[in-house]
């Protein structure tokens, strides 16, 4: 930001032509202007024009130095032209006003929310931080793992997926690791963007950037990135975008209604972290409703060794023809955005977690209301085993839950219908809580 002072206005001591760059103000007037640099001032004929905007020869110049009343300037700033200011009998003044540059500088300090992708830095991991063939959420094709990111692979258990830290070009980033388990298979990660968030790029241009590395650039030698458009019903997408994975070096065939917006090619990913960009992508598929980003490895026969990694972080899709620096969001904001699509209650395995509050209906039944952040649509909700939950009454006595079902699911809440063996007091307030083993889970899913 340029320095600024209130009421910075001074009278120019003499006339100058359109090439002069050393300008002397009347005695004492230099002190009205900032003593740090640089900044733009307006220079105009104040005798004829009270408002500088009315002077056809008004000029904006940039002050790069000031010694007492003598200014050093660069002429013809902000689209104005250098002009002579030496008409006999005219007084010329300089003023430090609010110009377009000032506004642009202020806007540049305001976060722009450029990144259309969510969790592009892979910091949010509500479902867990490690996924393989033995985990509750497995490493299957077309499965959401780290928040908002789908694993796509030519079969199940093709890669193990983990959240890692201490990576990226900076060495400080969280990142996703794809660890080859089944050789000679293609795989990648996909994020589909909600229609409501795409007004800035559909029909325009976008740029994609991300950081990546592999642990063996011979075996994983063909890493690609493509931006896709969905042209059917908004937000009712086919998430498994691949019809046929095809042979090594051949692009996968997409299912109906998905179209590649750029022609992907081998990016030459190495064994060191590097930022890769795909810029000025025309988002021009007719009737596009959703956009997705797919980063994948295109090797088959060459990918013949298990235990090698593809690692990715700082994925950003943004409006415009140029890829800019990755936009960091604070973790709380990133987590809450993710929860619009998926939320898991008691991910921390808290043995005291309270899932809802309600009332005992009979000695064996109760109901409670559970709440969560608003989802984009009515979600599907799954719960862990009834035995993972207890009913706690006002006196803190507990009864093991034997049957637990859900009703009245909305975008923000649902009702628990609870059955226990005995000992509830009808009319008493009650809580549905973890059974003190930390195993209770409620999963609310509104993913695309």
C-alpha positions as CSV (number, residue, x, y, z in Angstrom):
1,X,0.0,0.0,0.0
2,X,1.2,3.5,-0.8
3,X,1.6,6.0,2.1
4,X,-1.2,8.5,2.5
5,X,-1.9,11.7,4.4
6,X,-5.0,13.7,4.9
7,X,-5.3,17.1,3.1
8,X,-2.0,16.6,1.1
9,X,-2.2,19.4,-1.4
10,X,0.4,21.8,-2.6
11,X,0.9,24.6,-5.2
12,X,3.5,24.0,-7.9
13,X,6.1,26.9,-7.9
14,X,6.6,27.2,-11.7
15,X,5.6,25.9,-15.1
16,X,6.9,22.6,-16.5
17,X,6.9,20.9,-19.8
18,X,5.8,17.3,-20.4
19,X,9.2,15.7,-19.8
20,X,10.2,17.4,-16.5
21,X,10.6,15.0,-13.6
22,X,11.9,17.3,-10.9
23,X,9.1,19.5,-9.6
24,X,9.4,22.2,-7.0
25,X,6.4,23.2,-4.8
26,X,6.0,26.5,-3.1
27,X,7.9,26.9,0.1
28,X,6.5,24.7,2.9
29,X,4.1,22.8,0.8
30,X,6.3,19.8,0.5
31,X,5.7,19.0,4.2
32,X,2.1,18.4,3.5
33,X,3.0,15.2,1.5
34,X,4.3,11.9,2.9
35,X,8.0,11.5,3.5
36,X,8.0,7.8,2.6
37,X,7.6,6.6,-1.0
38,X,6.2,6.0,-3.5
39,X,2.7,7.4,-4.0
40,X,0.6,8.9,-6.8
41,X,-0.5,12.5,-7.0
42,X,-2.9,14.4,-9.3
43,X,-1.4,17.4,-11.1
44,X,-3.8,19.9,-12.8
45,X,-4.6,23.5,-13.7
46,X,-6.4,24.7,-10.6
47,X,-7.0,28.3,-11.9
48,X,-9.3,27.1,-14.7
49,X,-10.6,23.9,-13.1
50,X,-11.7,23.7,-9.5
51,X,-12.2,20.0,-10.0
52,X,-9.2,18.2,-11.5
53,X,-11.5,15.7,-13.2
54,X,-12.6,18.5,-15.5
55,X,-9.1,19.4,-16.7
56,X,-8.5,17.6,-20.1
57,X,-4.7,17.8,-19.4
58,X,-4.9,16.4,-15.8
59,X,-2.1,14.0,-15.1
60,X,-1.3,11.5,-12.4
61,X,2.4,11.3,-11.5
62,X,4.2,9.0,-9.1
63,X,6.3,10.6,-6.4
64,X,9.4,8.6,-5.9
65,X,11.3,11.0,-3.7
66,X,10.9,14.3,-1.9
67,X,13.6,16.6,-0.5
68,X,11.9,19.5,1.4
69,X,9.7,21.0,-1.4
70,X,11.3,19.3,-4.4
71,X,9.6,16.2,-5.7
72,X,11.1,13.6,-8.1
73,X,8.3,12.1,-10.1
74,X,7.5,9.5,-12.8
75,X,5.1,10.9,-15.4
76,X,1.9,9.6,-17.0
77,X,0.6,7.2,-14.4
78,X,-2.7,5.3,-14.2
79,X,-3.6,5.8,-17.9
80,X,-3.0,9.5,-18.0
81,X,-0.7,11.2,-20.5
82,X,2.2,13.6,-19.7
83,X,1.3,17.2,-20.7
84,X,2.8,20.7,-20.4
85,X,1.8,22.6,-17.4
86,X,3.2,26.1,-18.1
87,X,0.4,28.2,-19.4
88,X,1.0,31.8,-18.4
89,X,-1.2,33.2,-15.6
90,X,-2.3,29.7,-14.5
91,X,-1.7,28.1,-11.1
92,X,-1.0,24.4,-11.0
93,X,-1.5,22.2,-8.0
94,X,-0.7,18.7,-6.8
95,X,-3.0,16.6,-4.6
96,X,-2.8,13.2,-3.0
97,X,-6.3,11.8,-3.6
98,X,-8.0,8.4,-3.6
99,X,-7.3,7.0,-7.1
100,X,-8.0,3.7,-8.8
101,X,-4.6,2.4,-7.8
102,X,-5.5,3.1,-4.1
103,X,-8.6,1.0,-4.5
104,X,-6.8,-1.8,-6.3
105,X,-4.2,-1.9,-3.6
106,X,-6.8,-2.2,-0.9
107,X,-8.6,-4.9,-2.8
108,X,-5.4,-6.8,-3.2
109,X,-5.1,-7.1,0.6
110,X,-8.6,-8.7,0.9
111,X,-8.7,-12.5,0.6
112,X,-10.4,-13.2,-2.8
113,X,-11.6,-16.8,-2.1
114,X,-10.0,-17.8,-5.3
115,X,-9.8,-21.5,-4.9
116,X,-12.9,-23.2,-6.1
117,X,-11.7,-26.5,-4.6
118,X,-12.3,-27.5,-1.0
119,X,-9.6,-29.1,1.1
120,X,-7.0,-28.6,-1.7
121,X,-4.3,-28.8,0.9
122,X,-5.7,-32.1,2.3
123,X,-5.7,-30.9,5.9
124,X,-9.2,-32.1,6.7
125,X,-9.7,-35.9,7.2
126,X,-13.0,-36.6,9.0
127,X,-13.2,-40.2,7.8
128,X,-9.7,-41.0,8.9
129,X,-6.1,-40.5,7.9
130,X,-5.3,-44.0,6.5
131,X,-7.3,-46.1,4.1
132,X,-6.5,-49.6,2.9
133,X,-8.4,-52.9,2.3
134,X,-8.8,-53.5,6.1
135,X,-10.1,-50.1,7.3
136,X,-13.8,-49.3,7.9
137,X,-13.8,-46.9,4.9
138,X,-11.8,-48.9,2.5
139,X,-9.5,-48.0,-0.4
140,X,-12.2,-48.8,-3.0
141,X,-12.8,-47.3,-6.4
142,X,-15.2,-44.3,-6.4
143,X,-14.9,-43.7,-2.6
144,X,-14.6,-40.5,-0.7
145,X,-11.5,-40.6,1.6
146,X,-9.8,-37.4,2.6
147,X,-12.6,-34.8,2.7
148,X,-14.1,-33.8,-0.7
149,X,-11.7,-36.1,-2.6
150,X,-12.7,-39.3,-4.4
151,X,-10.3,-42.1,-5.0
152,X,-10.8,-43.5,-8.5
153,X,-8.9,-46.6,-9.5
154,X,-9.1,-49.5,-11.9
155,X,-10.5,-51.8,-9.3
156,X,-10.4,-51.9,-5.5
157,X,-7.3,-52.0,-3.3
158,X,-5.2,-50.5,-6.1
159,X,-3.6,-47.9,-3.8
160,X,-3.5,-47.3,-0.1
161,X,-4.3,-43.7,0.8
162,X,-2.9,-41.7,3.7
163,X,-2.8,-38.1,4.9
164,X,0.8,-37.0,5.4
165,X,2.5,-33.9,6.7
166,X,5.8,-32.1,6.1
167,X,5.6,-32.1,2.3
168,X,5.1,-29.8,-0.7
169,X,7.5,-27.3,-2.1
170,X,7.7,-25.5,1.3
171,X,8.2,-28.8,3.2
172,X,5.4,-27.7,5.6
173,X,2.3,-28.9,3.8
174,X,-0.2,-31.7,4.5
175,X,-0.6,-33.9,1.5
176,X,-2.2,-37.0,0.1
177,X,-0.1,-40.1,-0.5
178,X,-1.3,-42.8,-3.0
179,X,0.7,-45.9,-2.3
180,X,0.6,-48.6,-5.1
181,X,-0.7,-51.9,-3.8
182,X,-1.8,-53.6,-7.0
183,X,0.5,-53.1,-9.9
184,X,-0.3,-52.4,-13.6
185,X,-3.4,-50.3,-12.7
186,X,-4.3,-46.7,-13.2
187,X,-5.6,-44.5,-10.4
188,X,-6.2,-40.9,-9.4
189,X,-8.1,-38.4,-7.3
190,X,-11.2,-36.4,-8.2
191,X,-13.1,-33.5,-6.8
192,X,-16.5,-32.4,-8.1
193,X,-17.5,-28.8,-7.5
194,X,-21.0,-27.9,-6.6
195,X,-23.0,-25.9,-9.2
196,X,-23.6,-23.0,-6.9
197,X,-19.9,-22.3,-6.7
198,X,-19.2,-22.2,-10.4
199,X,-20.7,-18.9,-11.6
200,X,-17.2,-17.3,-12.0
201,X,-15.8,-19.8,-14.5
202,X,-18.6,-21.5,-16.5
203,X,-18.4,-19.9,-19.9
204,X,-15.0,-18.3,-19.0
205,X,-11.5,-19.5,-18.3
206,X,-9.9,-21.2,-15.4
207,X,-6.4,-22.3,-14.3
208,X,-5.3,-25.3,-12.3
209,X,-2.3,-25.7,-10.2
210,X,-0.9,-28.3,-7.7
211,X,2.3,-29.6,-6.2
212,X,3.3,-33.2,-6.7
213,X,6.1,-35.7,-6.6
214,X,6.6,-39.5,-7.1
215,X,9.1,-41.8,-5.4
216,X,9.9,-43.5,-8.7
217,X,9.7,-41.4,-11.9
218,X,10.4,-44.4,-14.1
219,X,7.5,-46.5,-12.8
220,X,5.1,-43.6,-12.3
221,X,6.2,-41.7,-15.4
222,X,2.9,-40.3,-16.7
223,X,1.1,-38.0,-14.3
224,X,-1.7,-35.9,-15.7
225,X,-4.3,-33.4,-14.7
226,X,-7.6,-32.6,-16.4
227,X,-10.6,-30.3,-15.8
228,X,-13.9,-31.9,-16.6
229,X,-17.4,-30.5,-17.3
230,X,-20.7,-32.2,-16.5
231,X,-23.5,-31.2,-18.8
232,X,-26.5,-33.1,-17.4
233,X,-28.6,-32.2,-14.3
234,X,-26.8,-29.9,-11.9
235,X,-25.3,-31.7,-8.9
236,X,-26.7,-35.1,-10.0
237,X,-23.5,-36.4,-11.3
238,X,-21.9,-39.7,-12.0
239,X,-19.0,-39.6,-9.6
240,X,-17.2,-42.7,-11.2
241,X,-16.3,-40.7,-14.2
242,X,-14.3,-43.5,-16.0
243,X,-15.9,-45.8,-18.5
244,X,-12.7,-47.5,-19.5
245,X,-9.2,-46.9,-18.1
246,X,-7.6,-48.0,-21.4
247,X,-4.0,-48.9,-22.1
248,X,-0.8,-47.2,-20.9
249,X,-0.4,-43.8,-22.4
250,X,-4.0,-43.6,-23.7
251,X,-6.4,-41.3,-21.9
252,X,-9.2,-43.0,-20.0
253,X,-12.6,-43.0,-21.7
254,X,-15.1,-40.9,-19.8
255,X,-18.7,-41.9,-19.0
256,X,-21.6,-40.0,-20.6
257,X,-22.1,-36.3,-19.8
258,X,-18.5,-35.7,-18.7
259,X,-16.2,-33.8,-21.1
260,X,-12.5,-32.8,-20.8
261,X,-12.0,-29.1,-21.0
262,X,-8.3,-29.4,-21.6
263,X,-6.2,-31.9,-23.4
264,X,-4.1,-33.5,-20.7
265,X,-0.6,-34.7,-21.2
266,X,2.3,-36.1,-19.2
267,X,3.4,-33.3,-16.8
268,X,6.9,-34.9,-16.2
269,X,6.4,-35.2,-12.4
270,X,9.8,-35.9,-10.8
271,X,11.0,-37.3,-7.4
272,X,11.1,-33.7,-6.0
273,X,8.2,-31.5,-5.0
274,X,7.4,-29.2,-7.9
275,X,4.4,-26.9,-8.6
276,X,2.6,-27.8,-11.9
277,X,0.1,-25.5,-13.7
278,X,-2.4,-25.9,-16.5
279,X,-3.5,-22.4,-17.4
280,X,-6.2,-20.6,-19.4
281,X,-8.5,-23.6,-19.7
282,X,-11.7,-22.6,-21.6
283,X,-14.8,-23.8,-19.7
284,X,-16.9,-23.9,-22.8
285,X,-18.8,-27.2,-22.8
286,X,-22.4,-26.3,-23.7
287,X,-24.8,-26.4,-20.7
288,X,-22.0,-27.2,-18.3
289,X,-23.5,-27.6,-14.8
290,X,-20.6,-29.0,-12.7
291,X,-16.8,-28.9,-13.0
292,X,-14.4,-31.5,-11.7
293,X,-10.6,-31.8,-11.3
294,X,-9.0,-35.2,-11.9
295,X,-5.3,-35.8,-11.2
296,X,-4.2,-39.3,-12.2
297,X,-1.4,-41.6,-13.2
298,X,-1.6,-43.1,-16.7
299,X,0.9,-46.0,-16.5
300,X,-0.1,-49.6,-16.7
301,X,2.8,-52.0,-17.7
302,X,5.4,-49.5,-16.5
303,X,3.7,-49.4,-13.1
304,X,5.0,-52.8,-12.1
305,X,6.2,-52.2,-8.6
306,X,4.2,-52.0,-5.4
307,X,5.1,-49.6,-2.6
308,X,5.9,-46.6,-4.7
309,X,4.0,-43.3,-4.1
310,X,2.3,-40.5,-5.9
311,X,2.0,-37.5,-3.6
312,X,-0.1,-34.4,-4.2
313,X,-0.9,-31.2,-2.3
314,X,-2.1,-27.5,-2.7
315,X,-4.5,-28.2,-5.5
316,X,-6.2,-25.0,-6.7
317,X,-8.7,-24.2,-9.5
318,X,-9.4,-20.6,-10.0
319,X,-10.9,-18.1,-12.4
320,X,-8.7,-16.6,-15.1
321,X,-5.8,-17.3,-17.4
322,X,-3.0,-17.4,-14.8
323,X,-2.5,-19.8,-11.9
324,X,-1.6,-17.8,-8.7
325,X,-0.2,-18.8,-5.4
326,X,-2.2,-21.3,-3.4
327,X,-4.9,-19.8,-1.2
328,X,-4.7,-20.9,2.4
329,X,-7.8,-20.9,4.5
330,X,-7.8,-21.2,8.2
331,X,-8.4,-24.7,9.4
332,X,-11.8,-24.0,11.1
333,X,-13.1,-22.4,7.9
334,X,-11.9,-25.4,5.7
335,X,-13.4,-27.9,8.1
336,X,-16.8,-26.2,8.2
337,X,-16.9,-25.9,4.4
338,X,-16.2,-29.7,4.2
339,X,-19.0,-30.3,6.6
340,X,-21.5,-28.9,4.1
341,X,-20.9,-32.2,2.3
342,X,-19.9,-34.7,5.0
343,X,-19.8,-34.6,8.8
344,X,-18.9,-37.4,11.2
345,X,-19.9,-37.1,14.8
346,X,-17.4,-38.3,17.4
347,X,-14.5,-38.7,15.1
348,X,-12.2,-38.1,18.1
349,X,-13.6,-41.2,19.8
350,X,-14.7,-39.2,22.8
351,X,-16.1,-41.5,25.5
352,X,-18.2,-38.7,26.9
353,X,-19.6,-37.5,23.5
354,X,-23.3,-36.4,23.6
355,X,-25.2,-37.2,20.4
356,X,-28.5,-35.6,21.3
357,X,-30.9,-34.5,24.0
358,X,-34.5,-35.6,24.5
359,X,-37.0,-37.3,26.8
360,X,-37.9,-40.7,28.1
361,X,-41.3,-41.9,26.7
362,X,-41.7,-45.1,28.6
363,X,-39.6,-47.3,30.8
364,X,-37.9,-48.8,27.7
365,X,-38.2,-46.1,25.1
366,X,-36.9,-42.5,24.6
367,X,-36.3,-40.0,21.8
368,X,-33.6,-37.4,21.3
369,X,-32.8,-34.8,18.7
370,X,-29.4,-34.7,17.0
371,X,-28.0,-31.6,15.3
372,X,-25.3,-30.9,12.7
373,X,-24.1,-28.2,10.3
374,X,-26.5,-27.5,7.4
375,X,-25.9,-29.8,4.5
376,X,-26.3,-29.0,0.8
377,X,-29.2,-31.5,0.4
378,X,-31.1,-33.9,2.6
379,X,-28.3,-36.2,3.7
380,X,-28.1,-39.9,4.1
381,X,-27.3,-40.7,7.7
382,X,-25.7,-43.9,9.1
383,X,-25.0,-44.8,12.7
384,X,-22.7,-47.4,14.3
385,X,-24.1,-50.3,16.3
386,X,-26.8,-49.6,18.9
387,X,-24.5,-51.0,21.5
388,X,-22.1,-48.2,21.0
389,X,-24.6,-45.8,22.6
390,X,-26.0,-45.3,26.1
391,X,-29.0,-43.4,27.4
392,X,-28.1,-41.1,30.3
393,X,-31.0,-39.8,32.5
394,X,-31.0,-36.7,34.7
395,X,-29.4,-38.5,37.6
396,X,-26.6,-39.6,35.2
397,X,-27.6,-43.3,35.4
398,X,-27.0,-45.1,32.1
399,X,-28.9,-47.8,30.2
400,X,-27.4,-49.6,27.2
401,X,-29.2,-48.9,23.9
402,X,-30.6,-52.1,22.3
403,X,-32.3,-50.5,19.3
404,X,-31.5,-47.2,17.7
405,X,-33.2,-45.8,14.5
406,X,-33.5,-42.4,12.8
407,X,-36.5,-40.4,11.7
408,X,-37.2,-36.9,10.5
409,X,-33.9,-36.3,8.8
410,X,-33.5,-32.7,7.6
411,X,-30.6,-30.6,6.4
412,X,-29.7,-29.7,10.0
413,X,-31.1,-32.4,12.3
414,X,-32.8,-35.8,12.9
415,X,-34.6,-37.7,15.6
416,X,-33.2,-40.7,17.4
417,X,-35.8,-43.3,18.4
418,X,-34.2,-45.3,21.3
419,X,-35.0,-48.6,22.9
420,X,-33.4,-49.9,26.1
421,X,-34.2,-53.0,28.2
422,X,-35.7,-51.2,31.3
423,X,-35.3,-48.6,34.0
424,X,-36.1,-45.4,32.2
425,X,-38.5,-42.9,33.9
426,X,-41.2,-41.6,31.6
427,X,-41.1,-37.9,31.3
428,X,-37.5,-37.5,32.4
429,X,-35.0,-35.6,30.4
430,X,-32.4,-37.8,28.8
431,X,-29.2,-37.7,26.7
432,X,-28.0,-40.1,24.1
433,X,-24.3,-40.5,24.6
434,X,-21.3,-42.7,23.8
435,X,-21.2,-46.0,25.8
436,X,-17.9,-44.9,27.3
437,X,-15.8,-46.9,24.8
438,X,-15.5,-44.2,22.2
439,X,-17.0,-46.3,19.4
440,X,-20.3,-44.4,18.7
441,X,-20.4,-42.7,15.3
442,X,-23.0,-40.8,13.3
443,X,-22.1,-40.2,9.6
444,X,-24.0,-37.5,7.7
445,X,-23.3,-37.6,4.0
446,X,-24.4,-35.1,1.3
447,X,-21.5,-35.6,-1.1
448,X,-21.8,-35.1,-4.8
